[in-house]
Amino acid sequence: MYAIERWARTWRLPLIASLALVTLAACSAQLTVPATIGAEVPATVIRLPALAQPASPALTMDTVQVAAAVAPAVGMVIVNAPGSTAIGSAVVIASQPGRSYLVTNAHVVAGGQRIQVLMPDGEHYAARLVGSDSVEDLAVLSLDHSLPAAQFAASSQLQSGQPVVAIGSPLGQQASVTAGVISGLNRTLSNVTGGAGGAETLPDVLQIDAAINPGNSGGPLINAAGQVIGINSAGASGADLIGYAIPSSIVYRVAQSLVDGRTPDHPYLGVCTVSLDQALASSQVPSSAFGSVVSRVASGSPAAAAGLRPGDVIESASGRSLAGGAALPALLQTLRAGQRVTLRVLRGGRALALEATLAQLPTASAGSCLA
């Protein structure tokens, strides 16, 4: 059985010592506080550049051209914590005269007392934590210098099989480029552990086969047009070329909230689910069923109020089908707390339509139910 590992905050040196790999395990009993807003809250509203329309998925990619276009916006993040140093990556998401904003993974900077960013041209800067969000494993940094910004594109039209490039600092090797394809969409990773941030669940990630190693965390995933479509976050140990990236549309939404000094919105239904293949392997489900199988309903949650029960099979939410491997937590990331959704549910072979109003994700004691 392979383990999923956070691939940043993983090049750790106890003073000068050895590399430690962090493992993403599988199932957290509690959620940590979803967001931390740093001391630096901007006095004026700063709008990130709008997400670009994604280019049509290309069959081929000029990796040299893509790397040359984006690498100047990718920095190595050096984080000093008591007794150790961690290395990850970050990419510039916005720049203005005398100020730049970079996005990275929350686990890269968790517990850090001093943060520095080293750019490929050798220039280096002290950085401040604007805010971090442990639910989506994202953080925003700022520094007092105008740096070239990468172009971020919406991730709504990504396709399995399209070529991608990852840039980061694996094992401290800055501006390293790896290439591959998107292997799968809308994956959910449960109980990811490692680093200083504790266990977490990533509700919606892209699976890729570009090599992702310790130090890649926080670096960009890029399409053939040189647009950032994700932030690399984790890799699987004991498996070949299985990595994971947070889609750019989620990155943009969370980053804008953090820049604004707000806690990011995390819609919550209140169910633990298992995929259909897991349910088939361990129990009986109707032969015609597809979607996510409810294993537990959180007390007092929107799901409980809607009448959902363990054993229900959720086949769609707000008209969006969960057929073909789509995961419920990933689907919910496209919605908002307070939004009313219609759930199509199969219960004992009978189809039901249940109404639920999504809540904001609780900050603690929600168990491993992140949907």
Secondary structure, DSSP 8 states (H G I E B T S, - for coil): --EEEE-SS-EEESTT-------B-S--SS---SEEE-S---SS-------B------S---HHHHHHHHGGGEEEEEEEETTEEEEEEEEEEEEETTEEEEEE-HHHHTT-SEEEEE-TTS-EEEEEEEEEETTTTEEEEEESS------BB--TT--TT-EEEEEE-GGG-TTEEEEEEEEEEEEEEEEE--SSS--EEEEEEEEE-S---TT-TT-EEE-TTS-EEEEEEEEEETSSS-EEEEEHHHHHHHHHHHHTT-----EE--EEEEEHHHHHHHS---TT--SEEEEEE-TTSHHHHHT--TT-EEEEETTEE-GGG--HHHHHTTS-TT-EEEEEEEETTEEEEEEEE-EE--SS--TT---
